[in-house]
Amino acid sequence: MQYYFLNNIWMVPVYPLIAAVIILICRSLDLYRSKEISMGLVVGSTFLGFLHAVAACFWLFAQDPAHTVFVEKNLEWLHAGPFTFSIGYLLDSMSVMMLVVVTFISMLIQIYTHGYMEKDPGYSKFYVYLALFNFSMLGLVLSTNLFQMYIFWELVGVCSYLLIGFWFTRPAAAKACVKAFLMNRVGDFGLLLGILGFLYCSMGWWQSYLSHNPGTSLLSFHAFALAAPHVLVVAGPGLFTLIAFLILMGPMAKSAQVPLHTWLPDAMEGPTPISALIHAATMVAAGIYLVGRVYPIFQVSPSATAIVAVVGALTAFIGATIALTQTDIKKALAYSTMSQLGFMMTAMGVGAFAAGLFHLFTHAFFKAMLFLCSGSVIHACEDEQDMRNMGGLWSKLPITAWTYLIGTIAISGLIWFSGFWSKDMILEGAKEYATPIFALLVLTAFMTAFYMFRTFFLTFTGSYRGSAHVHHESKVMVYPLVVLAVPSIVIGAMLSGVAPFEHWPVFAAYIQPPDVTPVVMGMLHGSTIAGHGAVHETVHHGAWISEIGLLSLGIGLAGVALAFLLYGPKPIMNLEQFKQKPVIASLNRLFSRKWYFDELYAGFVEKVYLVFAKASARFDSGSIDGLVNWTGRSVSSSGAALKELQTGRVQTYIAVIFYAILVLSLLFIYSLL
């Protein structure tokens, strides 16, 4: 049984693919009309994948207390010179964690979808898209090498395009899916260049390594810890940093990091289940997962890790500032996701590797729950998304209100709830790395508590300010909320080693990157580069709270208190008058206009890109096409002139031949003189 679950782990992404194919075939042949059959096939396939992933997780870790064993199998795909490209599956502590999270949350979102999309005419098609998205994401998680991951990476992008633009008759949704697709293509182009650059600089090393490890694939993730230092020596620090940055561009776009983040809020135009699916544990998490997979690339270069840390910290801060001003509940949560992804990326940059993945793990549960709660609110309020037209919904939507409050407490990093433990670990790592990064994250943590409780107070407390009739909660939609609330409360403590869970597996103990420091030191003979990528992890080891934890708790409570005073049932001041003050008005304008990134890109496209494109078009039509057209006209006119010589008279042809021979003879005699 053990070997079945481990050696057939490739079936986990195949289950939803089979469900999608069955639905497509049956619907095209009109074999059934029941919507519940489509839902049952997709939910059932995801549930099978979840059970398979849990069983594989159990067998993998039960046999290996140190959590160092991994299962990898590769099949030959194609040959290219001395190299063999492979596809396969890799099951280790990182991939099994992602498998469990993705299948579990996707299953709950699919159940929720039945209540949300029940009356939509594209119900079955939507479930097909969900199944294909699951197939792509799970295939990405199980990939053994960068080339295979890149294929699934692009499939995830295509599926997200289809899901975001599902209501394509709405102009905003049509524009949003195109924007997401194009923005991700920018990052993916950089990722492809980085992959090719890394392969070019390590070509000789891979050829030698694969000859001694025949079962390993080219650009295998489990060989990156050995390959990265060799690339550093061959390419040099400057080129190596460029390669690392190009690889980082893919995660920057997929995980909405500054400046490739502008597609994320527009993705809210898709149905709410897609907002939860994309913004919780799946698509946006793919970028963080990729950084974790190729972590040795960043680990051996101080410049590369610094770039990751700065990008992450700026993303966390900018996302939080924009969330402060949002009135659309889904867009406020979208910028919250962007900010939390910045926390995870910062953790990778400062060396708190396990902390970043831990926050990815905990964030998946409470952020999926928050988005599903927002969908429950929107559904009950007849598609109203503006929080200014809500309020007082606690009595009408009690389960939604309680679960939203749980998610808000968790994301704010308040004591015991899951977000507290993972955010605490990130702050510990940032404090050891650099004070400015730490200070920026502390300020962001304060803003997170403030804007999240702002959304809670505006939505659920006070009196109702809208005009739409508020319906009661859908039972199908609230069941997933209750299930997600449980891990949102306890999963962080259970995996942090805190009492009474001090004997449980600690997350930081079994999610660890390869240690490349000895390899770097051996190759660089004690160069100062060695050791800069060292990983430092914070584990609580039974302690309830650390000094950083106390600080995190204090700033979180301060944010809650300020939100209550300004947006609670009885605000202490008139915010509209307060916003009129010059400094506040300027900041509010900056944040509400999203730091003018969209205007900047629009200006660049209009003033630079289109001008260059038009000049190129004129050059093409005037010079390139002109040269081609002139050549065609020359041939045509010369052919017309030569045609006149074809009289059909033998005498004329003999005369031409005679004079031609005469001329050639004279030239020959002249050359002899």
ZAMARGU-4260 file (C-alpha; in steps of 0.2 Angstrom, whole numbers, plus 5000, padded with zeros to 4 digits):
<rodrens>
0) 5000/5000/5000 | 5014/5012/5004 | 5023/5010/4987 | 5006/5012/4978 | 5003/5029/4986
5) 5021/5035/4984 | 5025/5028/4966 | 5008/5033/4959 | 5008/5050/4966 | 5007/5056/4948
10) 4989/5051/4948 | 4984/5066/4959 | 4984/5079/4945 | 4977/5066/4933 | 4961/5064/4943
15) 4954/5081/4939 | 4960/5080/4921 | 4950/5064/4919 | 4935/5073/4926 | 4937/5087/4914
20) 4938/5076/4899 | 4922/5066/4905 | 4912/5082/4907 | 4917/5088/4890 | 4913/5072/4881
25) 4897/5070/4890 | 4891/5088/4887 | 4896/5088/4869 | 4886/5072/4866 | 4872/5078/4877
30) 4872/5063/4888 | 4866/5072/4904 | 4859/5088/4909 | 4861/5088/4928 | 4873/5101/4935
35) 4876/5090/4950 | 4885/5077/4940 | 4898/5090/4934 | 4900/5096/4952 | 4901/5078/4958
40) 4914/5073/4945 | 4926/5088/4949 | 4924/5088/4968 | 4926/5069/4968 | 4942/5069/4958
45) 4949/5082/4969 | 4944/5073/4985 | 4953/5057/4978 | 4968/5068/4975 | 4967/5074/4993
50) 4966/5057/5000 | 4980/5051/4989 | 4991/5066/4995 | 4987/5064/5013 | 4991/5045/5012
55) 5008/5049/5003 | 5012/5062/5016 | 5009/5050/5030 | 5020/5036/5022 | 5034/5048/5017
60) 5036/5056/5034 | 5031/5040/5044 | 5046/5031/5037 | 5058/5046/5039 | 5058/5055/5055
65) 5072/5067/5048 | 5061/5071/5033 | 5075/5070/5021 | 5069/5056/5010 | 5061/5060/4993
70) 5054/5050/4979 | 5058/5055/4961 | 5055/5046/4945 | 5059/5052/4927 | 5054/5046/4910
75) 5063/5051/4894 | 5055/5064/4884 | 5067/5069/4870 | 5085/5070/4866 | 5095/5086/4862
80) 5113/5083/4858 | 5121/5075/4873 | 5106/5079/4884 | 5090/5070/4888 | 5075/5080/4893
85) 5064/5071/4906 | 5047/5072/4913 | 5042/5064/4930 | 5037/5067/4947 | 5046/5073/4963
90) 5038/5070/4980 | 5047/5078/4995 | 5042/5088/5010 | 5039/5104/5000 | 5029/5096/4986
95) 5018/5085/4998 | 5014/5100/5008 | 5008/5110/4992 | 4998/5094/4986 | 4988/5093/5002
100) 4985/5112/5003 | 4980/5114/4985 | 4968/5098/4984 | 4960/5102/5001 | 4956/5121/4997
105) 4952/5117/4979 | 4939/5104/4985 | 4931/5116/4997 | 4930/5130/4984 | 4922/5118/4971
110) 4909/5114/4984 | 4906/5132/4987 | 4905/5135/4968 | 4889/5125/4967 | 4880/5138/4978
115) 4888/5153/4970 | 4886/5148/4951 | 4870/5137/4952 | 4860/5148/4941 | 4874/5153/4929
120) 4872/5146/4911 | 4890/5141/4910 | 4890/5131/4926 | 4897/5115/4918 | 4910/5124/4908
125) 4916/5133/4924 | 4919/5116/4933 | 4929/5110/4918 | 4940/5126/4919 | 4942/5122/4938
130) 4947/5104/4934 | 4960/5110/4921 | 4967/5123/4933 | 4969/5109/4946 | 4978/5098/4934
135) 4990/5112/4929 | 4994/5118/4947 | 4996/5100/4954 | 5007/5096/4939 | 5018/5111/4942
140) 5019/5106/4961 | 5025/5088/4956 | 5038/5094/4942 | 5055/5087/4944 | 5064/5100/4934
145) 5063/5118/4928 | 5058/5114/4910 | 5043/5103/4915 | 5038/5116/4928 | 5039/5129/4915
150) 5026/5120/4904 | 5014/5118/4919 | 5018/5136/4923 | 5011/5142/4906 | 4996/5130/4908
155) 4992/5138/4924 | 4992/5155/4916 | 4981/5150/4902 | 4968/5142/4914 | 4969/5158/4925
160) 4965/5168/4909 | 4950/5158/4905 | 4943/5159/4923 | 4946/5177/4926 | 4938/5181/4909
165) 4924/5168/4912 | 4911/5182/4911 | 4919/5188/4895 | 4903/5198/4890 | 4907/5210/4903
170) 4920/5223/4896 | 4929/5224/4913 | 4931/5205/4914 | 4937/5204/4896 | 4950/5217/4899
175) 4956/5210/4916 | 4960/5193/4909 | 4970/5200/4895 | 4979/5211/4907 | 4983/5197/4918
180) 4989/5186/4903 | 5000/5200/4896 | 5008/5205/4913 | 5012/5187/4916 | 5020/5185/4899
185) 5032/5198/4904 | 5037/5189/4919 | 5037/5172/4910 | 5049/5179/4896 | 5061/5184/4910
190) 5059/5167/4918 | 5063/5158/4901 | 5078/5169/4898 | 5084/5165/4916 | 5082/5146/4914
195) 5091/5146/4897 | 5105/5157/4904 | 5107/5146/4919 | 5108/5131/4908 | 5121/5139/4896
200) 5132/5143/4911 | 5131/5125/4918 | 5130/5115/4902 | 5147/5106/4906 | 5143/5103/4924
205) 5126/5095/4920 | 5133/5084/4906 | 5145/5077/4919 | 5132/5076/4933 | 5119/5067/4922
210) 5132/5054/4917 | 5135/5049/4935 | 5117/5050/4940 | 5107/5043/4925 | 5090/5043/4934
215) 5091/5062/4936 | 5083/5075/4924 | 5091/5090/4917 | 5089/5105/4928 | 5083/5094/4942
220) 5078/5103/4958 | 5087/5091/4969 | 5103/5095/4960 | 5102/5114/4960 | 5111/5115/4977
225) 5126/5108/4968 | 5124/5117/4951 | 5121/5134/4958 | 5139/5137/4965 | 5147/5131/4948
230) 5136/5143/4939 | 5142/5157/4951 | 5160/5153/4947 | 5158/5151/4928 | 5147/5166/4926
235) 5154/5178/4939 | 5144/5187/4952 | 5137/5200/4940 | 5130/5189/4927 | 5125/5176/4940
240) 5114/5190/4949 | 5107/5194/4932 | 5102/5176/4929 | 5094/5175/4946 | 5084/5191/4943
245) 5078/5185/4927 | 5072/5169/4935 | 5064/5180/4949 | 5054/5189/4936 | 5042/5174/4934
250) 5038/5173/4952 | 5036/5192/4952 | 5022/5192/4940 | 5014/5176/4945 | 5014/5181/4964
255) 5010/5199/4960 | 5026/5207/4966 | 5031/5225/4963 | 5031/5231/4949 | 5022/5216/4940
260) 5007/5216/4952 | 4994/5227/4943 | 4985/5213/4936 | 4980/5206/4953 | 4965/5218/4958
265) 4958/5217/4940 | 4957/5198/4942 | 4943/5202/4954 | 4931/5203/4939 | 4930/5184/4939
270) 4918/5175/4949 | 4922/5175/4968 | 4927/5156/4969 | 4941/5161/4956 | 4946/5175/4967
275) 4948/5162/4982 | 4956/5149/4971 | 4969/5161/4963 | 4973/5172/4978 | 4974/5158/4991
280) 4985/5143/4989 | 4986/5141/4970 | 4991/5152/4957 | 4999/5166/4967 | 5007/5153/4978
285) 5016/5146/4963 | 5029/5160/4962 | 5034/5158/4980 | 5035/5139/4977 | 5046/5141/4962
290) 5058/5153/4973 | 5058/5139/4986 | 5062/5126/4973 | 5077/5136/4965 | 5082/5143/4982
295) 5100/5138/4980 | 5102/5150/4966 | 5098/5165/4977 | 5106/5157/4993 | 5124/5158/4985
300) 5123/5176/4980 | 5121/5191/4993 | 5115/5202/4979 | 5102/5190/4973 | 5095/5187/4990
305) 5095/5206/4993 | 5085/5209/4978 | 5072/5196/4983 | 5071/5204/5001 | 5069/5222/4994
310) 5056/5217/4981 | 5046/5207/4994 | 5047/5221/5007 | 5041/5234/4995 | 5027/5223/4989
315) 5021/5220/5007 | 5021/5239/5011 | 5014/5245/4994 | 5000/5232/4994 | 4995/5237/5012
320) 4995/5255/5008 | 4983/5253/4993 | 4972/5241/5004 | 4969/5255/5016 | 4959/5265/5003
325) 4949/5252/4995 | 4930/5252/4996 | 4927/5236/4986 | 4928/5221/4998 | 4936/5209/4985
330) 4949/5222/4980 | 4954/5226/4998 | 4957/5207/5000 | 4966/5206/4984 | 4979/5219/4989
335) 4979/5210/5006 | 4985/5195/4996 | 4998/5205/4987 | 5005/5212/5004 | 5005/5194/5012
340) 5014/5187/4997 | 5027/5201/5000 | 5030/5194/5017 | 5033/5177/5010 | 5045/5184/4997
345) 5054/5194/5010 | 5056/5178/5021 | 5065/5170/5006 | 5076/5185/5004 | 5081/5186/5022
350) 5085/5168/5024 | 5070/5163/5033 | 5066/5149/5020 | 5054/5139/5031 | 5045/5154/5038
355) 5041/5159/5020 | 5033/5142/5016 | 5025/5141/5033 | 5016/5158/5030 | 5011/5151/5013
360) 5004/5136/5021 | 4994/5146/5035 | 4989/5160/5023 | 4981/5148/5011 | 4967/5143/5024
365) 4962/5160/5031 | 4964/5169/5014 | 4953/5156/5005 | 4940/5158/5019 | 4940/5177/5018
370) 4937/5177/4999 | 4923/5164/5001 | 4916/5175/5015 | 4916/5190/5004 | 4907/5180/4990
375) 4894/5175/5003 | 4891/5193/5007 | 4891/5199/4989 | 4879/5184/4985 | 4867/5189/4999
380) 4868/5208/4995 | 4863/5205/4977 | 4880/5207/4969 | 4885/5223/4979 | 4903/5224/4982
385) 4905/5242/4989 | 4908/5241/5008 | 4900/5259/5010 | 4884/5251/5005 | 4885/5237/5018
390) 4885/5237/5037 | 4875/5228/5050 | 4876/5211/5041 | 4880/5201/5057 | 4862/5197/5061
395) 4858/5192/5043 | 4874/5182/5040 | 4880/5176/5057 | 4891/5161/5051 | 4899/5172/5037
400) 4902/5186/5050 | 4910/5174/5063 | 4921/5165/5050 | 4926/5182/5042 | 4931/5188/5060
405) 4942/5172/5062 | 4951/5175/5046 | 4953/5194/5050 | 4961/5189/5067 | 4972/5176/5059
410) 4979/5188/5045 | 4982/5202/5058 | 4994/5191/5067 | 4985/5191/5084 | 4989/5178/5097
415) 4986/5159/5094 | 4978/5161/5077 | 4988/5153/5063 | 4994/5169/5055 | 5003/5174/5071
420) 5015/5160/5071 | 5021/5161/5053 | 5022/5180/5053 | 5032/5179/5070 | 5045/5168/5061
425) 5046/5180/5046 | 5049/5195/5058 | 5062/5186/5067 | 5072/5182/5051 | 5070/5200/5045
430) 5076/5207/5062 | 5092/5197/5060 | 5094/5202/5041 | 5092/5221/5041 | 5084/5234/5052
435) 5076/5244/5037 | 5067/5228/5031 | 5062/5223/5048 | 5055/5241/5051 | 5045/5241/5035
440) 5037/5224/5039 | 5032/5230/5056 | 5024/5245/5049 | 5015/5234/5036 | 5009/5222/5050
445) 5001/5237/5059 | 4992/5242/5043 | 4987/5224/5040 | 4977/5223/5056 | 4970/5241/5053
450) 4963/5238/5035 | 4957/5221/5038 | 4947/5226/5054 | 4941/5241/5044 | 4933/5229/5031
455) 4926/5219/5045 | 4918/5234/5054 | 4912/5242/5038 | 4903/5226/5032 | 4896/5218/5048
460) 4894/5231/5061 | 4884/5247/5063 | 4868/5249/5053 | 4864/5243/5035 | 4868/5257/5023
465) 4863/5249/5006 | 4847/5248/4996 | 4848/5230/4990 | 4838/5217/4999 | 4849/5206/5010
470) 4846/5187/5008 | 4850/5174/5020 | 4866/5163/5019 | 4867/5148/5007 | 4870/5132/5017
475) 4881/5125/5003 | 4892/5141/5004 | 4894/5142/5022 | 4900/5124/5025 | 4917/5127/5017
480) 4919/5142/5028 | 4916/5132/5044 | 4929/5119/5038 | 4942/5132/5034 | 4939/5141/5050
485) 4947/5126/5060 | 4964/5127/5052 | 4964/5146/5052 | 4964/5145/5071 | 4974/5130/5076
490) 4986/5124/5061 | 4999/5137/5065 | 5001/5132/5083 | 5001/5114/5079 | 5016/5115/5068
495) 5025/5128/5078 | 5031/5117/5092 | 5021/5127/5105 | 5013/5119/5120 | 5003/5108/5121
500) 5010/5103/5103 | 5028/5103/5108 | 5030/5084/5103 | 5022/5087/5086 | 5032/5089/5070
505) 5039/5107/5069 | 5036/5115/5052 | 5054/5122/5051 | 5061/5105/5055 | 5055/5097/5039
510) 5054/5111/5027 | 5072/5115/5024 | 5082/5120/5009 | 5098/5112/5004 | 5113/5119/5012
515) 5125/5125/4998 | 5137/5134/5010 | 5150/5120/5011 | 5150/5118/4992 | 5152/5137/4990
520) 5166/5137/5002 | 5175/5123/4994 | 5174/5131/4977 | 5178/5148/4982 | 5192/5144/4995
525) 5184/5154/5009 | 5178/5168/4998 | 5167/5181/5007 | 5153/5176/4996 | 5152/5160/5006
530) 5140/5160/5020 | 5129/5175/5015 | 5115/5164/5010 | 5115/5155/5027 | 5097/5150/5032
535) 5092/5155/5050 | 5075/5148/5056 | 5065/5153/5072 | 5057/5139/5081 | 5047/5142/5096
540) 5052/5125/5105 | 5037/5126/5117 | 5038/5144/5121 | 5021/5153/5119 | 5028/5170/5113
545) 5045/5178/5109 | 5050/5196/5111 | 5046/5198/5092 | 5030/5190/5095 | 5025/5202/5109
550) 5030/5216/5097 | 5019/5208/5083 | 5005/5206/5095 | 5006/5224/5101 | 5006/5232/5084
555) 4992/5221/5079 | 4981/5226/5093 | 4985/5244/5090 | 4979/5242/5072 | 4963/5234/5078
560) 4960/5248/5091 | 4963/5261/5078 | 4951/5253/5066 | 4938/5251/5079 | 4939/5270/5084
565) 4938/5276/5065 | 4926/5263/5058 | 4917/5255/5072 | 4899/5257/5077 | 4903/5274/5084
570) 4917/5283/5075 | 4927/5296/5085 | 4929/5308/5070 | 4922/5313/5054 | 4934/5304/5042
575) 4928/5314/5026 | 4934/5330/5035 | 4950/5322/5041 | 4954/5317/5023 | 4953/5335/5017
580) 4969/5339/5026 | 4983/5342/5014 | 4995/5329/5019 | 4982/5316/5022 | 4973/5321/5005
585) 4990/5318/4996 | 4993/5301/5004 | 4975/5296/5001 | 4976/5301/4982 | 4993/5292/4980
590) 4986/5276/4989 | 4969/5276/4980 | 4977/5279/4963 | 4988/5263/4967 | 5004/5273/4967
595) 5000/5277/4949 | 5007/5261/4942 | 4993/5259/4930 | 4996/5277/4923 | 5014/5274/4922
600) 5012/5259/4912 | 4999/5267/4901 | 5010/5282/4898 | 5025/5270/4894 | 5014/5261/4881
605) 5007/5277/4873 | 5023/5288/4874 | 5037/5275/4871 | 5031/5258/4865 | 5017/5264/4853
610) 5029/5278/4846 | 5043/5265/4843 | 5030/5253/4835 | 5024/5266/4823 | 5041/5271/4819
615) 5046/5253/4816 | 5030/5251/4805 | 5035/5266/4795 | 5052/5260/4792 | 5045/5243/4788
620) 5033/5250/4775 | 5045/5263/4768 | 5061/5254/4768 | 5059/5235/4769 | 5043/5234/4759
625) 5050/5248/4748 | 5065/5237/4744 | 5055/5222/4741 | 5042/5231/4730 | 5057/5240/4720
630) 5064/5223/4717 | 5048/5216/4711 | 5045/5231/4699 | 5063/5230/4693 | 5061/5211/4688
635) 5044/5215/4680 | 5050/5230/4670 | 5066/5221/4664 | 5055/5206/4660 | 5044/5217/4650
640) 5059/5224/4640 | 5066/5207/4637 | 5049/5201/4631 | 5050/5214/4616 | 5066/5205/4610
645) 5056/5188/4607 | 5050/5192/4590 | 5049/5174/4584 | 5060/5177/4568 | 5075/5166/4566
650) 5084/5179/4556 | 5083/5191/4571 | 5090/5177/4583 | 5104/5173/4570 | 5109/5192/4569
655) 5109/5193/4588 | 5120/5178/4590 | 5132/5185/4576 | 5134/5202/4584 | 5136/5194/4601
660) 5150/5183/4594 | 5158/5198/4585 | 5158/5208/4601 | 5166/5194/4612 | 5179/5191/4599
665) 5184/5209/4598 | 5185/5209/4617 | 5196/5194/4617 | 5208/5201/4604 | 5209/5217/4614
670) 5214/5208/4630 | 5228/5199/4620 | 5236/5216/4615
</rodrens>
